[in-house]
Amino acid sequence: MSSLRQKLHSPAGVSMLIALLFFLVCLTVGSLILTAATANASKTRGRYAREQDYLALASAARLLQEVFGQHTYTAGRDLHTEASIDPVTGEPVIISHWEDIVPFITPAGPDNGDMLTDAFASPLPETSPFEITAGEGMPQVEAVLHMEAGGNAVITLTRGSQVLQVTFTCRTAQVSGHGYEREITSWSRGVITRGRRESP
């Protein structure tokens, strides 16, 4: 019994116990630091990916503003008058008829808002998704064009979890004069807004 009491009160082995305790504390602190660093690294990677998606969308949206905005679609008709002589009476006869003009887009050029004007001329409620790239080295962005009843156009751009919309406001003016009628439809430059990703 006395030998057991001596062993319990003996200072031998205390340093080993303190060392083990210190090692356990260091191990716990180290694992906590490693866990926090891993979580921050994954958050940083996710934030970087979201930023890249947003920058790609913003570039594509600005490209759409330049390509589709501020273009005009003109349709209409002209009054054509023909004079002839009636073979029976010999009197002059004037025949007038309206003839549709070939619609045109202003300003003219290869990238002049054909998508909006074509969708407006032959009403398309929504196109299939298509890809758009703002420039070399830029990632592709998915886009969907939706033409509203009044001619307003909304292009929704998505990449990853990021969504942007470019809205083009439509205005149509009726212009007429002696022998002509015109319907001039124009779109604004486009307004970029943050969109919301539809839940599946």
Z-matrix of the N, CA and C atoms (Angstrom, degrees):
N
C 1 1.460
C 2 1.518 1 110.38
N 3 1.298 2 116.63 1 -41.88
C 4 1.465 3 120.44 2 -179.96
C 5 1.517 4 111.06 3 -67.92
N 6 1.352 5 116.23 4 -35.42
C 7 1.475 6 118.61 5 178.63
C 8 1.529 7 110.79 6 -66.69
N 9 1.318 8 118.10 7 -35.33
C 10 1.478 9 121.64 8 177.34
C 11 1.523 10 110.12 9 -66.72
N 12 1.360 11 116.60 10 -41.58
C 13 1.463 12 120.82 11 178.48
C 14 1.526 13 110.15 12 -63.89
N 15 1.309 14 117.14 13 -37.42
C 16 1.473 15 120.54 14 179.55
C 17 1.535 16 110.62 15 -66.69
N 18 1.338 17 114.82 16 -41.29
C 19 1.471 18 118.29 17 179.96
C 20 1.535 19 111.20 18 -63.98
N 21 1.345 20 117.03 19 -38.57
C 22 1.469 21 120.08 20 179.53
C 23 1.519 22 111.45 21 -67.87
N 24 1.323 23 118.13 22 -34.28
C 25 1.456 24 121.40 23 -179.01
C 26 1.519 25 112.70 24 -91.80
N 27 1.296 26 117.67 25 -1.33
C 28 1.466 27 120.82 26 -178.03
C 29 1.531 28 110.56 27 -73.50
N 30 1.366 29 119.87 28 135.51
C 31 1.465 30 122.55 29 178.54
C 32 1.526 31 113.17 30 -74.91
N 33 1.311 32 118.18 31 -8.31
C 34 1.469 33 121.25 32 -179.21
C 35 1.530 34 109.30 33 -66.69
N 36 1.352 35 117.22 34 131.97
C 37 1.478 36 122.72 35 178.72
C 38 1.507 37 114.17 36 91.03
N 39 1.349 38 118.16 37 -9.41
C 40 1.464 39 120.60 38 179.06
C 41 1.525 40 110.59 39 -65.52
N 42 1.317 41 116.54 40 -39.41
C 43 1.472 42 119.92 41 179.65
C 44 1.534 43 110.90 42 -63.06
N 45 1.339 44 115.08 43 -36.37
C 46 1.476 45 118.62 44 177.17
C 47 1.520 46 110.88 45 -65.08
N 48 1.321 47 117.35 46 -40.38
C 49 1.467 48 121.79 47 179.10
C 50 1.530 49 110.86 48 -65.60
N 51 1.344 50 116.58 49 -42.10
C 52 1.476 51 120.33 50 178.20
C 53 1.529 52 110.40 51 -63.92
N 54 1.336 53 116.23 52 -41.23
C 55 1.477 54 120.39 53 179.02
C 56 1.525 55 110.97 54 -62.16
N 57 1.348 56 116.18 55 -42.93
C 58 1.465 57 119.79 56 178.69
C 59 1.533 58 111.19 57 -64.48
N 60 1.323 59 115.62 58 -40.36
C 61 1.462 60 120.03 59 178.62
C 62 1.531 61 111.24 60 -64.16
N 63 1.339 62 115.56 61 -43.30
C 64 1.468 63 120.37 62 177.90
C 65 1.531 64 111.00 63 -63.09
N 66 1.349 65 116.43 64 -41.43
C 67 1.463 66 120.95 65 177.77
C 68 1.524 67 111.03 66 -61.54
N 69 1.324 68 116.55 67 -40.34
C 70 1.469 69 120.82 68 179.62
C 71 1.534 70 110.98 69 -64.82
N 72 1.341 71 116.67 70 -41.89
C 73 1.470 72 120.19 71 178.07
C 74 1.527 73 110.22 72 -63.34
N 75 1.327 74 117.46 73 -45.52
C 76 1.474 75 121.72 74 179.71
C 77 1.527 76 110.83 75 -61.92
N 78 1.325 77 116.60 76 -40.39
C 79 1.465 78 120.86 77 179.45
C 80 1.518 79 110.92 78 -63.89
N 81 1.326 80 117.19 79 -42.18
C 82 1.468 81 121.29 80 179.43
C 83 1.527 82 111.05 81 -64.77
N 84 1.343 83 115.96 82 -47.30
C 85 1.473 84 119.84 83 179.53
C 86 1.521 85 110.72 84 -62.88
N 87 1.323 86 116.64 85 -41.86
C 88 1.467 87 120.08 86 179.75
C 89 1.520 88 112.55 87 -63.07
N 90 1.342 89 116.39 88 -41.79
C 91 1.476 90 118.97 89 179.25
C 92 1.525 91 111.03 90 -66.24
N 93 1.357 92 116.42 91 -36.47
C 94 1.474 93 119.09 92 176.87
C 95 1.527 94 111.16 93 -64.17
N 96 1.324 95 117.11 94 -43.45
C 97 1.471 96 121.05 95 179.13
C 98 1.522 97 110.41 96 -63.32
N 99 1.340 98 116.49 97 -43.62
C 100 1.465 99 120.61 98 -179.87
C 101 1.526 100 111.44 99 -63.59
N 102 1.331 101 116.71 100 -40.75
C 103 1.474 102 120.21 101 178.11
C 104 1.524 103 111.15 102 -63.62
N 105 1.330 104 117.17 103 -44.29
C 106 1.470 105 121.08 104 179.61
C 107 1.521 106 110.89 105 -63.99
N 108 1.340 107 116.75 106 -40.45
C 109 1.471 108 120.14 107 -179.86
C 110 1.520 109 110.89 108 -65.89
N 111 1.328 110 116.74 109 -40.43
C 112 1.476 111 120.27 110 178.62
C 113 1.521 112 110.67 111 -64.46
N 114 1.328 113 117.18 112 -42.48
C 115 1.475 114 120.76 113 179.39
C 116 1.522 115 110.32 114 -64.15
N 117 1.342 116 117.38 115 -42.44
C 118 1.468 117 120.18 116 178.63
C 119 1.517 118 112.09 117 -65.33
N 120 1.341 119 116.70 118 -37.24
C 121 1.462 120 120.03 119 179.47
C 122 1.522 121 110.72 120 -64.35
N 123 1.353 122 117.20 121 -42.43
C 124 1.466 123 119.54 122 179.57
C 125 1.524 124 110.92 123 -67.92
N 126 1.357 125 116.68 124 -36.62
C 127 1.466 126 119.25 125 176.60
C 128 1.517 127 110.77 126 -64.62
N 129 1.333 128 116.64 127 -41.05
C 130 1.464 129 120.80 128 179.56
C 131 1.516 130 111.09 129 -63.63
N 132 1.344 131 116.17 130 -42.19
C 133 1.473 132 119.24 131 177.32
C 134 1.520 133 110.66 132 -61.79
N 135 1.352 134 117.55 133 -43.52
C 136 1.467 135 121.14 134 179.17
C 137 1.512 136 111.64 135 -64.54
N 138 1.345 137 117.55 136 -40.58
C 139 1.454 138 121.54 137 179.11
C 140 1.524 139 110.40 138 -64.80
N 141 1.331 140 116.54 139 -41.17
C 142 1.469 141 120.57 140 179.34
C 143 1.532 142 110.48 141 -62.85
N 144 1.338 143 116.59 142 -43.72
C 145 1.468 144 120.23 143 179.20
C 146 1.525 145 110.88 144 -63.10
N 147 1.348 146 117.26 145 -41.45
C 148 1.467 147 120.25 146 178.76
C 149 1.527 148 111.20 147 -65.07
N 150 1.332 149 116.64 148 -39.30
C 151 1.469 150 120.11 149 178.31
C 152 1.522 151 110.79 150 -64.23
N 153 1.346 152 117.10 151 -41.60
C 154 1.461 153 120.42 152 179.10
C 155 1.534 154 110.57 153 -64.53
N 156 1.337 155 116.48 154 -40.97
C 157 1.468 156 119.84 155 177.61
C 158 1.524 157 110.41 156 -62.03
N 159 1.334 158 116.61 157 -43.91
C 160 1.461 159 120.01 158 -178.74
C 161 1.533 160 111.09 159 -65.26
N 162 1.328 161 117.47 160 -42.15
C 163 1.470 162 120.52 161 179.40
C 164 1.531 163 111.18 162 -63.48
N 165 1.334 164 116.66 163 -38.94
C 166 1.469 165 119.86 164 177.00
C 167 1.522 166 110.57 165 -63.85
N 168 1.345 167 117.02 166 -42.61
C 169 1.462 168 120.75 167 178.51
C 170 1.522 169 111.23 168 -64.37
N 171 1.335 170 117.24 169 -43.08
C 172 1.464 171 120.78 170 -178.77
C 173 1.526 172 110.84 171 -63.11
N 174 1.333 173 117.53 172 -40.84
C 175 1.465 174 120.60 173 178.02
C 176 1.523 175 111.21 174 -64.27
N 177 1.338 176 116.02 175 -43.52
C 178 1.469 177 120.03 176 178.76
C 179 1.520 178 110.94 177 -64.08
N 180 1.327 179 117.50 178 -39.65
C 181 1.471 180 121.28 179 -179.84
C 182 1.530 181 110.47 180 -64.53
N 183 1.331 182 117.42 181 -42.48
C 184 1.474 183 119.78 182 178.14
C 185 1.525 184 111.06 183 -65.61
N 186 1.331 185 116.38 184 -35.97
C 187 1.467 186 119.94 185 176.51
C 188 1.527 187 110.67 186 -62.58
N 189 1.341 188 116.85 187 -42.76
C 190 1.467 189 120.46 188 178.31
C 191 1.521 190 111.02 189 -63.47
N 192 1.327 191 117.55 190 -38.96
C 193 1.464 192 120.40 191 176.94
C 194 1.523 193 110.86 192 -56.45
N 195 1.326 194 115.87 193 -44.47
C 196 1.468 195 120.06 194 -176.98
C 197 1.524 196 112.07 195 -72.27
N 198 1.341 197 116.87 196 -38.41
C 199 1.467 198 120.56 197 -173.82
C 200 1.522 199 112.01 198 -78.74
N 201 1.354 200 117.08 199 -43.32
C 202 1.459 201 119.88 200 -172.11
C 203 1.527 202 113.79 201 -100.54
N 204 1.307 203 117.52 202 -26.25
C 205 1.457 204 119.43 203 -174.07
C 206 1.518 205 113.21 204 -75.50
N 207 1.333 206 114.95 205 155.51
C 208 1.460 207 123.41 206 175.47
C 209 1.532 208 112.89 207 59.03
N 210 1.320 209 116.57 208 39.39
C 211 1.459 210 120.93 209 174.15
C 212 1.524 211 109.25 210 -114.80
N 213 1.318 212 115.05 211 153.74
C 214 1.463 213 121.25 212 -175.37
C 215 1.518 214 110.44 213 -123.10
N 216 1.333 215 115.58 214 135.43
C 217 1.467 216 122.49 215 176.32
C 218 1.521 217 107.66 216 -112.17
N 219 1.314 218 115.61 217 121.10
C 220 1.472 219 120.58 218 -176.76
C 221 1.523 220 110.24 219 -115.25
N 222 1.323 221 115.21 220 125.70
C 223 1.466 222 122.28 221 173.71
C 224 1.527 223 106.68 222 -127.91
N 225 1.322 224 116.55 223 167.55
C 226 1.459 225 118.55 224 179.26
C 227 1.515 226 111.78 225 161.27
N 228 1.318 227 114.62 226 -163.64
C 229 1.462 228 119.65 227 -179.51
C 230 1.527 229 109.50 228 -149.83
N 231 1.335 230 113.69 229 155.88
C 232 1.467 231 120.99 230 178.74
C 233 1.525 232 108.90 231 -118.55
N 234 1.329 233 114.88 232 147.14
C 235 1.464 234 120.51 233 177.17
C 236 1.519 235 108.36 234 -89.97
N 237 1.324 236 115.57 235 119.05
C 238 1.463 237 121.02 236 179.73
C 239 1.533 238 108.63 237 -104.95
N 240 1.306 239 115.55 238 130.77
C 241 1.464 240 121.65 239 -178.38
C 242 1.526 241 109.07 240 -118.44
N 243 1.318 242 115.22 241 132.03
C 244 1.461 243 120.80 242 179.16
C 245 1.523 244 108.43 243 -126.08
N 246 1.291 245 115.54 244 134.28
C 247 1.477 246 120.95 245 177.66
C 248 1.526 247 108.87 246 -107.58
N 249 1.327 248 114.06 247 138.07
C 250 1.467 249 119.39 248 177.57
C 251 1.534 250 108.61 249 -149.39
N 252 1.285 251 115.25 250 173.95
C 253 1.467 252 121.18 251 179.64
C 254 1.523 253 108.46 252 -108.52
N 255 1.337 254 114.58 253 128.72
C 256 1.463 255 119.91 254 177.16
C 257 1.525 256 107.74 255 -67.30
N 258 1.345 257 118.51 256 121.69
C 259 1.467 258 120.51 257 -176.95
C 260 1.524 259 113.97 258 -66.36
N 261 1.324 260 116.89 259 -22.01
C 262 1.468 261 119.41 260 -178.63
C 263 1.521 262 110.70 261 -84.79
N 264 1.329 263 116.05 262 -51.09
C 265 1.472 264 119.83 263 -174.50
C 266 1.513 265 113.15 264 -93.60
N 267 1.328 266 116.82 265 -19.70
C 268 1.456 267 119.86 266 -176.34
C 269 1.511 268 113.79 267 76.60
N 270 1.327 269 116.23 268 5.83
C 271 1.462 270 121.30 269 -179.99
C 272 1.535 271 109.81 270 -84.07
N 273 1.349 272 116.56 271 149.69
C 274 1.467 273 118.36 272 174.78
C 275 1.533 274 110.44 273 -70.11
N 276 1.333 275 115.30 274 139.85
C 277 1.463 276 122.09 275 -179.74
C 278 1.536 277 107.50 276 -124.94
N 279 1.327 278 114.01 277 130.82
C 280 1.469 279 119.31 278 177.89
C 281 1.523 280 108.22 279 -110.58
N 282 1.323 281 115.73 280 123.69
C 283 1.464 282 121.51 281 179.57
C 284 1.524 283 107.60 282 -114.65
N 285 1.328 284 115.00 283 127.86
C 286 1.468 285 120.22 284 179.12
C 287 1.524 286 109.37 285 -120.22
N 288 1.331 287 114.83 286 142.76
C 289 1.465 288 119.79 287 174.95
C 290 1.532 289 109.17 288 -151.95
N 291 1.330 290 113.89 289 150.72
C 292 1.463 291 120.27 290 178.36
C 293 1.518 292 109.39 291 -88.39
N 294 1.315 293 114.90 292 139.91
C 295 1.459 294 119.93 293 178.81
C 296 1.531 295 108.62 294 -132.30
N 297 1.346 296 115.01 295 128.58
C 298 1.468 297 119.58 296 -179.84
C 299 1.519 298 111.07 297 -65.79
N 300 1.326 299 115.90 298 140.07
C 301 1.456 300 120.11 299 174.80
C 302 1.525 301 108.97 300 -84.82
N 303 1.309 302 116.41 301 165.08
C 304 1.460 303 120.39 302 173.51
C 305 1.526 304 107.29 303 -79.54
N 306 1.337 305 117.84 304 118.02
C 307 1.477 306 118.71 305 -178.67
C 308 1.526 307 110.74 306 -57.84
N 309 1.331 308 116.31 307 147.34
C 310 1.463 309 119.47 308 -179.93
C 311 1.528 310 110.12 309 -139.55
N 312 1.325 311 114.13 310 160.18
C 313 1.461 312 122.17 311 -177.38
C 314 1.519 313 108.85 312 -113.69
N 315 1.315 314 116.16 313 137.22
C 316 1.457 315 121.68 314 177.21
C 317 1.524 316 108.29 315 -125.51
N 318 1.316 317 121.17 316 137.59
C 319 1.454 318 126.65 317 -6.09
C 320 1.523 319 111.34 318 -72.37
N 321 1.334 320 115.42 319 148.35
C 322 1.459 321 120.71 320 -178.67
C 323 1.522 322 109.17 321 -76.51
N 324 1.311 323 116.28 322 150.01
C 325 1.454 324 120.56 323 179.13
C 326 1.505 325 110.12 324 158.90
N 327 1.333 326 117.22 325 170.15
C 328 1.468 327 119.81 326 -177.60
C 329 1.522 328 113.02 327 -68.04
N 330 1.328 329 117.59 328 -30.65
C 331 1.468 330 121.12 329 -179.77
C 332 1.519 331 108.63 330 -115.93
N 333 1.323 332 116.27 331 77.31
C 334 1.463 333 117.95 332 -171.13
C 335 1.522 334 112.68 333 -128.62
N 336 1.303 335 116.08 334 40.31
C 337 1.453 336 118.76 335 173.86
C 338 1.506 337 114.88 336 76.10
N 339 1.335 338 117.63 337 24.96
C 340 1.463 339 119.57 338 -178.19
C 341 1.527 340 111.95 339 -56.24
N 342 1.318 341 117.20 340 -36.70
C 343 1.461 342 119.28 341 -176.15
C 344 1.520 343 111.24 342 -61.58
N 345 1.326 344 117.44 343 -45.70
C 346 1.462 345 120.39 344 179.96
C 347 1.516 346 110.93 345 -67.10
N 348 1.330 347 116.91 346 -45.02
C 349 1.462 348 119.36 347 -175.98
C 350 1.522 349 111.86 348 -69.76
N 351 1.327 350 117.21 349 -38.08
C 352 1.461 351 119.64 350 177.20
C 353 1.523 352 110.82 351 -64.99
N 354 1.334 353 115.92 352 -41.72
C 355 1.466 354 119.56 353 179.29
C 356 1.522 355 110.61 354 -66.75
N 357 1.329 356 116.81 355 -32.52
C 358 1.462 357 120.26 356 179.27
C 359 1.527 358 111.08 357 -73.93
N 360 1.343 359 116.41 358 -39.82
C 361 1.465 360 120.60 359 -177.47
C 362 1.526 361 111.70 360 -68.38
N 363 1.314 362 117.22 361 -40.44
C 364 1.464 363 120.06 362 176.49
C 365 1.521 364 106.35 363 -123.01
N 366 1.339 365 117.43 364 92.74
C 367 1.466 366 122.04 365 -165.44
C 368 1.526 367 114.16 366 -47.34
N 369 1.316 368 114.85 367 118.00
C 370 1.450 369 121.73 368 175.64
C 371 1.528 370 107.26 369 -114.47
N 372 1.327 371 118.58 370 115.53
C 373 1.468 372 118.86 371 -177.84
C 374 1.531 373 112.30 372 -63.64
N 375 1.339 374 116.66 373 -36.66
C 376 1.452 375 119.74 374 -179.19
C 377 1.525 376 109.08 375 -163.78
N 378 1.326 377 116.36 376 138.90
C 379 1.457 378 119.61 377 176.83
C 380 1.514 379 109.12 378 -91.82
N 381 1.325 380 114.43 379 164.87
C 382 1.455 381 119.17 380 173.51
C 383 1.519 382 108.51 381 -69.98
N 384 1.330 383 117.45 382 154.26
C 385 1.466 384 118.58 383 177.87
C 386 1.530 385 111.00 384 -57.80
N 387 1.313 386 116.15 385 141.61
C 388 1.454 387 120.92 386 176.30
C 389 1.518 388 108.41 387 -134.99
N 390 1.330 389 115.83 388 163.71
C 391 1.460 390 120.80 389 -177.74
C 392 1.524 391 109.53 390 -98.97
N 393 1.334 392 115.73 391 144.81
C 394 1.452 393 121.11 392 176.51
C 395 1.522 394 108.12 393 -136.15
N 396 1.337 395 116.17 394 137.53
C 397 1.453 396 122.07 395 177.67
C 398 1.512 397 108.16 396 -123.15
N 399 1.331 398 116.59 397 127.31
C 400 1.469 399 120.64 398 -175.08
C 401 1.521 400 112.45 399 -74.87
N 402 1.312 401 118.52 400 -23.73
C 403 1.457 402 120.26 401 -178.93
C 404 1.510 403 110.47 402 -179.15
N 405 1.335 404 115.35 403 173.58
C 406 1.453 405 120.24 404 -178.90
C 407 1.529 406 109.66 405 -63.67
N 408 1.316 407 115.48 406 133.24
C 409 1.454 408 119.92 407 -179.14
C 410 1.512 409 114.11 408 85.98
N 411 1.331 410 117.59 409 -9.24
C 412 1.464 411 120.50 410 178.93
C 413 1.530 412 108.96 411 -86.75
N 414 1.327 413 117.61 412 143.11
C 415 1.470 414 119.28 413 178.01
C 416 1.527 415 111.36 414 -70.24
N 417 1.331 416 115.51 415 154.83
C 418 1.462 417 120.46 416 179.39
C 419 1.522 418 110.26 417 -75.22
N 420 1.323 419 114.08 418 150.38
C 421 1.462 420 122.49 419 -178.80
C 422 1.524 421 107.61 420 -125.64
N 423 1.328 422 117.36 421 139.04
C 424 1.463 423 120.30 422 177.36
C 425 1.527 424 109.05 423 -85.75
N 426 1.327 425 115.53 424 135.54
C 427 1.468 426 120.61 425 -178.03
C 428 1.517 427 110.09 426 -131.19
N 429 1.337 428 115.16 427 146.48
C 430 1.473 429 121.97 428 175.14
C 431 1.517 430 107.65 429 -133.06
N 432 1.349 431 116.14 430 127.48
C 433 1.467 432 121.78 431 178.17
C 434 1.521 433 109.22 432 -96.04
N 435 1.335 434 115.61 433 131.82
C 436 1.466 435 121.14 434 175.83
C 437 1.530 436 108.04 435 -127.94
N 438 1.343 437 116.06 436 118.58
C 439 1.463 438 121.17 437 177.07
C 440 1.518 439 108.39 438 -94.85
N 441 1.319 440 116.65 439 123.96
C 442 1.458 441 120.58 440 178.43
C 443 1.525 442 110.22 441 -84.54
N 444 1.326 443 116.49 442 168.49
C 445 1.464 444 121.98 443 -172.99
C 446 1.526 445 112.27 444 -57.07
N 447 1.312 446 118.09 445 -41.41
C 448 1.464 447 120.28 446 -177.54
C 449 1.511 448 114.61 447 -80.47
N 450 1.331 449 117.48 448 -1.60
C 451 1.457 450 120.57 449 -179.69
C 452 1.509 451 113.57 450 104.73
N 453 1.348 452 117.58 451 -8.51
C 454 1.464 453 118.85 452 174.99
C 455 1.519 454 109.21 453 -62.31
N 456 1.326 455 115.90 454 143.91
C 457 1.462 456 120.57 455 -178.84
C 458 1.516 457 109.23 456 -120.19
N 459 1.335 458 115.46 457 135.49
C 460 1.459 459 121.33 458 176.89
C 461 1.521 460 107.63 459 -124.44
N 462 1.329 461 116.11 460 122.44
C 463 1.462 462 121.14 461 175.98
C 464 1.527 463 107.04 462 -110.15
N 465 1.333 464 115.63 463 119.55
C 466 1.457 465 121.74 464 -179.60
C 467 1.521 466 109.05 465 -99.75
N 468 1.330 467 115.71 466 123.53
C 469 1.462 468 122.62 467 -179.27
C 470 1.516 469 109.23 468 -107.71
N 471 1.326 470 117.35 469 132.55
C 472 1.462 471 120.60 470 178.68
C 473 1.524 472 109.88 471 -133.98
N 474 1.317 473 113.72 472 143.56
C 475 1.472 474 121.72 473 170.67
C 476 1.525 475 106.49 474 -156.10
N 477 1.336 476 116.31 475 122.03
C 478 1.458 477 120.13 476 -176.66
C 479 1.516 478 109.89 477 61.48
N 480 1.313 479 115.80 478 -129.00
C 481 1.471 480 120.52 479 179.83
C 482 1.527 481 111.66 480 -95.19
N 483 1.332 482 117.47 481 0.60
C 484 1.462 483 121.46 482 -175.46
C 485 1.536 484 110.61 483 -93.77
N 486 1.332 485 116.47 484 140.82
C 487 1.464 486 122.46 485 179.54
C 488 1.530 487 108.85 486 -137.08
N 489 1.332 488 116.70 487 130.93
C 490 1.465 489 122.60 488 171.73
C 491 1.517 490 108.40 489 -127.98
N 492 1.335 491 116.23 490 150.32
C 493 1.462 492 120.71 491 175.57
C 494 1.522 493 109.02 492 -124.95
N 495 1.341 494 114.66 493 140.42
C 496 1.461 495 120.98 494 174.20
C 497 1.528 496 106.23 495 -115.72
N 498 1.336 497 116.36 496 118.87
C 499 1.460 498 121.88 497 -176.71
C 500 1.523 499 109.56 498 -110.07
N 501 1.328 500 115.82 499 125.49
C 502 1.463 501 122.59 500 177.73
C 503 1.523 502 108.35 501 -108.33
N 504 1.324 503 116.70 502 117.89
C 505 1.461 504 121.62 503 -179.50
C 506 1.521 505 109.49 504 -83.12
N 507 1.334 506 115.71 505 132.96
C 508 1.468 507 121.97 506 -176.27
C 509 1.527 508 110.55 507 -102.15
N 510 1.328 509 115.50 508 138.46
C 511 1.466 510 121.94 509 173.99
C 512 1.527 511 107.90 510 -132.82
N 513 1.343 512 116.53 511 134.77
C 514 1.465 513 120.81 512 179.17
C 515 1.523 514 109.12 513 -122.43
N 516 1.327 515 114.97 514 130.19
C 517 1.468 516 121.05 515 179.80
C 518 1.524 517 109.21 516 -118.88
N 519 1.338 518 115.93 517 139.56
C 520 1.465 519 121.96 518 175.11
C 521 1.530 520 107.96 519 -98.02
N 522 1.308 521 116.03 520 124.28
C 523 1.468 522 121.35 521 179.51
C 524 1.527 523 107.55 522 -125.83
N 525 1.331 524 115.84 523 129.46
C 526 1.469 525 118.28 524 179.52
C 527 1.523 526 109.26 525 -142.35
N 528 1.296 527 114.29 526 155.69
C 529 1.460 528 121.30 527 178.29
C 530 1.519 529 108.88 528 -154.63
N 531 1.316 530 115.43 529 -164.33
C 532 1.467 531 119.20 530 -178.80
C 533 1.531 532 108.85 531 -70.78
N 534 1.336 533 115.51 532 105.64
C 535 1.459 534 120.09 533 175.08
C 536 1.517 535 115.54 534 90.31
N 537 1.297 536 118.03 535 8.08
C 538 1.467 537 117.64 536 176.60
C 539 1.530 538 110.69 537 -151.21
N 540 1.336 539 114.49 538 154.36
C 541 1.457 540 123.17 539 173.66
C 542 1.517 541 107.31 540 -138.48
N 543 1.334 542 116.03 541 134.41
C 544 1.457 543 120.30 542 -179.24
C 545 1.521 544 109.99 543 -131.16
N 546 1.312 545 115.17 544 143.69
C 547 1.461 546 122.79 545 172.58
C 548 1.523 547 106.37 546 -120.22
N 549 1.321 548 115.99 547 108.08
C 550 1.467 549 121.15 548 -173.57
C 551 1.528 550 108.56 549 -107.27
N 552 1.315 551 115.30 550 117.20
C 553 1.461 552 121.47 551 -179.44
C 554 1.520 553 108.76 552 -110.56
N 555 1.321 554 116.56 553 128.33
C 556 1.464 555 120.36 554 -179.51
C 557 1.517 556 110.18 555 -129.66
N 558 1.317 557 115.06 556 154.13
C 559 1.464 558 121.99 557 179.19
C 560 1.527 559 109.78 558 -118.66
N 561 1.328 560 115.56 559 144.42
C 562 1.463 561 120.84 560 176.99
C 563 1.530 562 109.40 561 -67.42
N 564 1.318 563 115.28 562 174.04
C 565 1.465 564 119.93 563 -179.82
C 566 1.523 565 111.55 564 -66.13
N 567 1.293 566 117.81 565 -23.66
C 568 1.464 567 120.55 566 179.97
C 569 1.513 568 111.28 567 107.64
N 570 1.319 569 115.52 568 137.29
C 571 1.468 570 122.17 569 179.67
C 572 1.525 571 107.87 570 -115.07
N 573 1.335 572 115.67 571 129.07
C 574 1.463 573 121.30 572 -179.32
C 575 1.533 574 108.88 573 -95.25
N 576 1.336 575 115.40 574 127.45
C 577 1.465 576 120.35 575 177.47
C 578 1.530 577 108.46 576 -134.57
N 579 1.320 578 114.50 577 157.66
C 580 1.470 579 119.52 578 174.79
C 581 1.511 580 109.02 579 -73.49
N 582 1.309 581 116.11 580 135.33
C 583 1.454 582 120.15 581 178.11
C 584 1.521 583 110.61 582 -103.99
N 585 1.315 584 114.88 583 -176.73
C 586 1.466 585 120.89 584 179.47
C 587 1.507 586 107.81 585 -126.84
N 588 1.337 587 116.81 586 128.72
C 589 1.468 588 120.36 587 -178.92
C 590 1.513 589 109.36 588 -71.23
N 591 1.341 590 114.10 589 128.82
C 592 1.468 591 118.94 590 179.58
C 593 1.522 592 109.84 591 -69.58
N 594 1.323 593 115.49 592 134.88
C 595 1.475 594 118.89 593 176.74
C 596 1.515 595 108.74 594 -76.16
N 597 1.370 596 117.57 595 137.17
C 598 1.475 597 119.80 596 -176.46
C 599 1.518 598 111.97 597 -67.05
